[in-house]
Amino acid sequence: MVHIDEKLEPILAEVLRRNAGEEEFHQAVKEVLESLGRVVAKHPRYANHALIERLCEPERQIIFRVPWVDDAGQVRINRGFRVQFNSALGPYKGGLRFHPSVNVGIIKFLGFEQTFKNALTGMPIGGGKGGSDFNPRDRSEGEIMRFCQSFMTELHRHLGEYIDVPAGDIGVGGREIGFMFGQYKRLTNRYEAGVLTGKGLVYGGSRARTEATGYGATYFVQSMLATKDQSFDGKRVVVSGSGNVAIYAMEKVAEFGGKVVACSDSNGYVIDEQGIDLDLVKEIKEIRRERIVEYARLKGSGVHYIKGGSVWDVACEVAIPSATQNELSGNDARTLVRNGVVAVGEGANMPCTPEAVRIFREAGVLFGPGKAANAGGVATSALEMQQNASRDSWTFEQTETRLANIMRDIHDRCAETASDYGAPGDYVLGANIASFVRVAEAMEALGVI
Ligand code: GLU
């Protein structure tokens, strides 16, 4: 069992006290602090100047009202958030999440994770996250547009290509980014392409950005498997979720010779022993915007739809949880281990509970934590910013090659760091320490701010 070094205990106690009730944030901070004991033992100066305390306190937190009018003419109110967590390495960077579960604790956990994830990419980007408790499900396109415009009407004054650069996350895809970019452009009278990423190709987006998170997670798992002389070839794979991350993880797994036999949404999951038909998932999710039960209805025989339940009951050798935080419990992890899982790569942010992570690590399963395994999305956002700054547009191949190299570098840096700190193969420790050291060095250089 890992635990927190006694020098770091008061820091955690203060985080718990100051952010009462924000469980996901506590969970994310705790996981990082558990890894930092070894760093502070080796380099005591990182515990000076309240550096770790400052790293746990967001630089700025913005909470605002988002009024909008629904199709029936009724006025609705949602709450908007942007947590600008850390800008030691570059402008705040991180997605916007529109989901009814969103609250300040969830945005803070995501912003905290993002700071470390972004540091791991090696790109010049700080960490931030935002969103709203707005539920886009069953809303018309007009309602979505009016909501996005109202959201941006307040948020725009806090953004800028050198200040804070949002992108998508759950509930925010290309359509929403387009509406928000349009409103930002209108309000500021500037064509400032680098203020948002995940844009459409015709107005400054990057090729391969849509695919990047799922592709990147698959590249990461491929690198982990290679350390054991294994590959995806012929392996049974389960990917949870059926959104942007899941779809492109499934695509890359199939390209690498693996067979994805199940995927899910928040209502249930489908098993297709023939291998999930990706064109059908894309049609259902990206065009019709319907639920995954439609897959079974349209495909007919040979496909099982299970309402509720856990997709992790489906036996597999590789698991890529790509839905949402804490979706994979300790019990799920036990089932996966019993069924012979060899590698788990977190496509979503913090999808495995602390108990699940412990079970995988103890069972010797290759485990890629989200801040390393799903960093491909934000890394490609940084490539989009690069193209915007140089008014350039790269080919798909060029962009994907950069992504693949970045993911290999992240994998290797995590593995090397874990070995340097006496825990070979421990990617959680490697990712936490490698990213912490990068942010800490920059914070140290910039003085007490
Ligand atoms: N929401 C994504 C993440 O969790 C992408 C953020 C971005 O591209 O800025 O990393």
Boltz pocket constraint, residues with backbone or C-beta under 6 A from the ligand:
constraints:
  - pocket:
      binder: B
      contacts: [[A, 93], [A, 94], [A, 95], [A, 96], [A, 165], [A, 166], [A, 167], [A, 168], [A, 169], [A, 170], [A, 197], [A, 349], [A, 374], [A, 375], [A, 377], [A, 378], [A, 379], [A, 381]]
      max_distance: 6.0
